[in-house]
């Protein structure tokens, strides 16, 4: 298994994507990069963090929806930097287009949790682009949202809140409509 992050010009501070390649990848939208490091042309090894560990565990157990089985993932973040004050939405949208080049009818797991208003504004633009340009179908983990009506993060603070057996569910239609306004 090889996990990649970013492009050759990305650094540890700016990570636009994190992926394990497969023929049928689940696109995951998170809030901002964690501490995981994948391989790129400048690295010889990779390390994981709690979020990537959970992604791998979920993918091995139950990332199937109806007759679709995902055999890879592409983690994209609303912000490519941990410091959201330095985010660059235009550059992030460009990187998303490059990463999804040639894909149609993508399956997107929204897993960003409760986020700050600045990221919520960027999220709406990203979701609209995924919906319009890539005919995305949106999912969430389990059938409940956070108390603030957001999809749950893959790695919540309390892991008991999201058992590893939690399945993909269609994203709440009311919340999706609000994001696409």
C-alpha positions, 0 to 999 in steps of 0.5 A: 500500500502506498499513500501519497500526499500533495504534488511534487511542489507541496510541502509539509505545511501545505498539503492539498491532498492525501490519497491511496490510489485505487480504481474506485476512490472515495473522495473525502472532504476534511477540514484541514491537514492533520499530521500524517505524511505520505510519500512524494518525490521528496520523501522515502517513507510515510507516517500516519496520524489518527485520521488516516488510521481511521480512514484505513480502518473504515475502508477495510471494514465497510466502505461499501454503499449499495453495489459500490466498493471503494478501493482507495481514497482521496482526502481533500481538505477545505484548507490545505494548511493547518493555519486557516488564516493563510488558506488559498481557496483559488489554489485549492480549487485548482488542485481539486480540479487537477486531482479529479481530472477525468472523473465523473459521478464521484462519491464524496464523503463529507467528514469535516465536523464543526468548522469555523465560519471562514472554512464554511464559506470555502466549503460551500464553494467546494461542494458546489464545484463538486456537485456541478462539475463532477456530478457528486453524490454526497455521503456522511458517516452514520445517520446522525449529524453533530449538534451543529448539524454538520457531518461527523469527522472521521476521527472525533475527539471521542472515538466511541462517538463513531464506532469503526462499524459506522456505515456510509449514509446519504448526506442529509438532504436539508443540509446539502440543499443549504450548502448548495444555496 
